[in-house]
Amino acid sequence: MVTNKKIIQIFGGNVCRKCINKKYRIHLVHTDCKYELPYPALCPNCKEMKNIVTGFRFSAYIKSMFKKKGRYS
């Protein structure tokens, strides 16, 4: 299951939704995540201006629970 604590351990901080989707191979949409600010900031992983995820809503936890464990989990 994807958690904010696990994201911070892996990436060294909060990152954008695109980086999370790429790492965990889940399809998170805008409404699945809680964001730091209402405007974009620099993602420390991909170095692009994106909205930075600081938490997840219940729907994101459900999506990650049913995801099969792969080599990226």
RATA-V365748 format. One record per residue. N is the residue number from 1. PSI is psi in radians with two decimals (999 if undefined). OMEGA is omega in whole degrees, -180 to 180 (999 if undefined). Layout:
BEGIN
n=N psi=PSI omega=OMEGA
n=N psi=PSI omega=OMEGA
END
This chain:
BEGIN
n=1 psi=2.42 omega=180
n=2 psi=2.27 omega=176
n=3 psi=2.80 omega=-180
n=4 psi=-0.61 omega=179
n=5 psi=-0.72 omega=179
n=6 psi=-0.67 omega=178
n=7 psi=-0.78 omega=-180
n=8 psi=-0.67 omega=178
n=9 psi=-0.73 omega=-177
n=10 psi=-0.86 omega=-174
n=11 psi=-0.22 omega=-178
n=12 psi=0.24 omega=180
n=13 psi=3.14 omega=178
n=14 psi=2.49 omega=-178
n=15 psi=3.14 omega=-180
n=16 psi=2.89 omega=-179
n=17 psi=-0.60 omega=179
n=18 psi=-0.74 omega=179
n=19 psi=-0.66 omega=178
n=20 psi=-0.78 omega=178
n=21 psi=-0.69 omega=-180
n=22 psi=-0.74 omega=-178
n=23 psi=-0.83 omega=-174
n=24 psi=-0.12 omega=-180
n=25 psi=0.77 omega=172
n=26 psi=2.71 omega=-176
n=27 psi=1.41 omega=176
n=28 psi=2.36 omega=176
n=29 psi=3.03 omega=-175
n=30 psi=-0.67 omega=-176
n=31 psi=-0.16 omega=179
n=32 psi=-0.23 omega=-171
n=33 psi=2.71 omega=171
n=34 psi=2.43 omega=-173
n=35 psi=2.66 omega=-178
n=36 psi=-0.90 omega=-176
n=37 psi=2.77 omega=179
n=38 psi=0.00 omega=180
n=39 psi=2.77 omega=-175
n=40 psi=2.66 omega=174
n=41 psi=3.00 omega=-179
n=42 psi=2.13 omega=177
n=43 psi=2.21 omega=-178
n=44 psi=-0.30 omega=-178
n=45 psi=-0.95 omega=-176
n=46 psi=-0.12 omega=178
n=47 psi=0.55 omega=176
n=48 psi=2.74 omega=176
n=49 psi=1.88 omega=-178
n=50 psi=2.95 omega=172
n=51 psi=2.28 omega=-175
n=52 psi=2.22 omega=-178
n=53 psi=2.26 omega=177
n=54 psi=-0.14 omega=180
n=55 psi=3.06 omega=-177
n=56 psi=2.57 omega=175
n=57 psi=3.00 omega=-177
n=58 psi=-0.65 omega=-178
n=59 psi=-0.59 omega=179
n=60 psi=-0.67 omega=178
n=61 psi=-0.69 omega=178
n=62 psi=-0.77 omega=179
n=63 psi=-0.70 omega=-177
n=64 psi=-0.43 omega=179
n=65 psi=-0.64 omega=-177
n=66 psi=0.03 omega=177
n=67 psi=2.31 omega=178
n=68 psi=2.51 omega=179
n=69 psi=2.21 omega=178
n=70 psi=-2.89 omega=-179
n=71 psi=-0.21 omega=-180
n=72 psi=-0.06 omega=-177
n=73 psi=999 omega=999
END
